[in-house]
Every structure is written in structure tokens, then in C-alpha cells.
Amino acid sequence: MRKDDCFYLGKIAKKFSFKGEVLIYLDTDEPELYENMESVFVEFNKNLVPFFIEHSSLHKNDFLKTKFEDVDTEADADEIMGCEIYLPISMLPKLEGNKFYFHEVIGFEIEDQRLGVFGKIVSINDTAAQPLFEVINGNVEILVPMIDQFLVKIDRENKKVVMNLPEGLVEMYL
């Protein structure tokens, strides 16, 4: 499995018992969706390795207490501590309306209700406090804040994000 075909679910955060159980921090708004998984991919030495789950249960909202097959001791658990957890993109629940996954809108055109189409989304920058659409217009990069009040519509059929942006935001780049 390639990392490009997967999404980041969380990270192995702590050991839970001397029998190899671990706590996985789930980086999601809906941890209950991931309570009964059969397996996950663990990034181990820059490779995604399938790990099969014997049993798991939610622990303190954001954590999944997990017992993996063949992880039976504290030493086994130490080896995977801090590793990131991934699942295939096909396991993501489908979103509708104006909710979207970041990877889903890459390549979509971006349109302002006043200016029309002004570029194509090439990536999402979520390293700052406010995530940004990184948009290319010719050879100019435009950063557009992903603010719910600006978002009018995610048009999946026409691969377009329609926004109502403040006057001057796009113009200052062009």
C-alpha cells in the first residue's frame, strides 16, 4: 500500500499494559467510526506495514485502546511507539454538501462569485492556525483562507469550489 493511497488516522501515543496493548491517538472528529477496525497500516521505517487488530475500544474520547496481533509484550509495544497510523482512502466516509476532505478538492477550479474562476487548487496549507487553499493562476500563487463564511458551494460534479471572497483579497495577488 502506498502512502498516497491512504489517509493519516493518528499516532501510537502510549503503552497501555504489559501485554502489548497501546493507545492510538485518533486525529478525527468522529473516533467512534474507527472502533471496530480489523487492521491498520503502521508507518514503520518509512514503509506502511499492515497490523491486524485482536481487539480495540475507545478510551477517553480521542484514544483507541488497541491490542495488535503479535504485539504481546512491552518491548514489542516500544518498537511501534510514536509510529503513525494510516487507512486506505476508500475507508473514508463520503461527505456531502459543503463538507470536504482536503485531498478531495486538489485539482478543483476555484471561483469567486464576483470575479469568476481565478485559478486551480494545487494544495492545502494547514500548518498555520487558518488552513489555506494554495491556488495557481498562471505562474502566480494565491493563498485563499478556508473560512466557512466565504465558502458558498463545493461542486463535486464540475470539480469547482465556489466562494464569496472579500473585495481585494484575490486582486492583491494579480
Secondary structure, DSSP 8 states (H G I E B T S, - for coil): --GGGEEEEEEEEEE--TTS-EEEEE-SS-GGGGTT-SEEEEEETTEEEEEEEEEEEEETTTEEEEEETT--SHHHHHHHTT-EEEEEGGGS----TT---GGGGTT-EEEETTTEEEEEEEEEE-SSSS-EEEEEETTEEEEEE--TTTEEEEETTTTEEEE---TTTTTTT-
